[in-house]
């Protein structure tokens, strides 16, 4: 009986721990988005410039949006960790992804 409880407890922890870690990461991350009609680089540059100073950039994502008349709009999002960097670690230079 005790062995079955230990197996159930370890199984429950194995299932819940990844969910807790994912949830903890989601709380820390923030995102800024910018659009441009010029090009993707302009949208990414604009979004990157909106990341707060000292934040650590986690990644970026860009997409093209087709508009009527054979034109496009470019949308880029930059994800970042808003927490200040820990002592002894350097922030990402220039806020680039």
C-alpha positions as a Markdown table, in Angstrom:
| # | Residue | x | y | z |
|---|---|---|---|---|
| 1 | Unk | 0.0 | 0.0 | 0.0 |
| 2 | Unk | 2.8 | 2.4 | 0.9 |
| 3 | Unk | 4.6 | 1.6 | -2.3 |
| 4 | Unk | 1.5 | 2.4 | -4.3 |
| 5 | Unk | 1.2 | 5.8 | -2.6 |
| 6 | Unk | 4.8 | 6.6 | -3.3 |
| 7 | Unk | 4.4 | 5.7 | -7.0 |
| 8 | Unk | 1.2 | 7.9 | -7.2 |
| 9 | Unk | 3.0 | 10.8 | -5.5 |
| 10 | Unk | 6.0 | 10.6 | -7.8 |
| 11 | Unk | 3.7 | 10.3 | -10.8 |
| 12 | Unk | 1.7 | 13.3 | -9.7 |
| 13 | Unk | 4.9 | 15.4 | -9.2 |
| 14 | Unk | 6.2 | 14.3 | -12.6 |
| 15 | Unk | 3.0 | 15.5 | -14.2 |
| 16 | Unk | 2.6 | 18.7 | -12.3 |
| 17 | Unk | 6.2 | 20.0 | -12.2 |
| 18 | Unk | 6.5 | 20.8 | -15.9 |
| 19 | Unk | 3.1 | 22.6 | -15.8 |
| 20 | Unk | 4.3 | 24.7 | -12.9 |
| 21 | Unk | 7.5 | 25.6 | -14.6 |
| 22 | Unk | 5.7 | 26.6 | -17.8 |
| 23 | Unk | 3.3 | 28.7 | -15.8 |
| 24 | Unk | 6.2 | 30.4 | -14.0 |
| 25 | Unk | 7.9 | 31.2 | -17.3 |
| 26 | Unk | 4.7 | 32.7 | -18.7 |
| 27 | Unk | 4.3 | 35.0 | -15.8 |
| 28 | Unk | 7.7 | 36.5 | -16.3 |
| 29 | Unk | 7.6 | 37.1 | -20.1 |
| 30 | Unk | 6.2 | 40.2 | -21.7 |
| 31 | Unk | 5.8 | 41.2 | -25.3 |
| 32 | Unk | 5.8 | 44.3 | -27.5 |
| 33 | Unk | 4.5 | 44.4 | -31.1 |
| 34 | Unk | 5.0 | 46.9 | -33.9 |
| 35 | Unk | 3.9 | 47.1 | -37.5 |
| 36 | Unk | 5.4 | 48.6 | -40.6 |
| 37 | Unk | 4.3 | 49.1 | -44.2 |
| 38 | Unk | 7.9 | 49.6 | -45.3 |
| 39 | Unk | 9.6 | 46.2 | -44.5 |
| 40 | Unk | 10.0 | 43.6 | -41.9 |
| 41 | Unk | 13.3 | 45.1 | -40.6 |
| 42 | Unk | 11.5 | 48.3 | -39.8 |
| 43 | Unk | 8.9 | 46.5 | -37.8 |
| 44 | Unk | 11.4 | 44.5 | -35.9 |
| 45 | Unk | 13.6 | 47.6 | -35.2 |
| 46 | Unk | 10.5 | 49.5 | -33.9 |
| 47 | Unk | 9.4 | 46.6 | -31.7 |
| 48 | Unk | 12.9 | 46.2 | -30.3 |
| 49 | Unk | 13.1 | 49.9 | -29.5 |
| 50 | Unk | 10.1 | 49.5 | -27.2 |
| 51 | Unk | 11.7 | 46.8 | -25.0 |
| 52 | Unk | 12.4 | 48.5 | -21.6 |
| 53 | Unk | 16.1 | 49.2 | -20.8 |
| 54 | Unk | 17.7 | 46.4 | -18.9 |
| 55 | Unk | 15.1 | 43.8 | -20.0 |
| 56 | Unk | 16.5 | 40.5 | -21.4 |
| 57 | Unk | 15.2 | 39.7 | -24.9 |
| 58 | Unk | 13.9 | 36.2 | -25.2 |
| 59 | Unk | 13.1 | 36.1 | -28.9 |
| 60 | Unk | 11.1 | 37.6 | -31.7 |
| 61 | Unk | 8.5 | 36.6 | -34.3 |
| 62 | Unk | 7.6 | 38.4 | -37.5 |
| 63 | Unk | 4.8 | 37.8 | -40.0 |
| 64 | Unk | 3.6 | 39.3 | -43.3 |
| 65 | Unk | 0.0 | 40.4 | -43.5 |
| 66 | Unk | -1.5 | 40.6 | -47.0 |
| 67 | Unk | -3.7 | 43.6 | -47.7 |
| 68 | Unk | -6.0 | 44.3 | -50.6 |
| 69 | Unk | -4.3 | 45.8 | -53.6 |
| 70 | Unk | -1.2 | 43.5 | -53.5 |
| 71 | Unk | 0.4 | 45.3 | -50.6 |
| 72 | Unk | 1.7 | 44.0 | -47.3 |
| 73 | Unk | 2.0 | 45.0 | -43.7 |
| 74 | Unk | 4.8 | 43.6 | -41.6 |
| 75 | Unk | 4.1 | 42.7 | -37.9 |
| 76 | Unk | 6.9 | 41.8 | -35.5 |
| 77 | Unk | 6.7 | 40.9 | -31.8 |
| 78 | Unk | 9.6 | 40.8 | -29.3 |
| 79 | Unk | 9.3 | 38.8 | -26.1 |
| 80 | Unk | 11.4 | 39.9 | -23.1 |
| 81 | Unk | 11.9 | 39.2 | -19.5 |
| 82 | Unk | 11.1 | 42.5 | -17.7 |
| 83 | Unk | 13.0 | 41.5 | -14.5 |
| 84 | Unk | 16.2 | 43.4 | -14.1 |
| 85 | Unk | 19.3 | 41.2 | -14.8 |
| 86 | Unk | 20.9 | 39.4 | -11.9 |
| 87 | Unk | 24.1 | 40.9 | -10.5 |
| 88 | Unk | 27.1 | 39.7 | -12.5 |
| 89 | Unk | 25.2 | 39.2 | -15.8 |
| 90 | Unk | 25.3 | 41.6 | -18.7 |
| 91 | Unk | 22.0 | 42.8 | -20.3 |
| 92 | Unk | 21.5 | 42.0 | -24.0 |
| 93 | Unk | 23.3 | 44.8 | -25.9 |
| 94 | Unk | 21.0 | 47.2 | -27.7 |
| 95 | Unk | 17.9 | 45.1 | -27.0 |
| 96 | Unk | 18.3 | 43.0 | -30.1 |
| 97 | Unk | 16.7 | 39.6 | -30.2 |
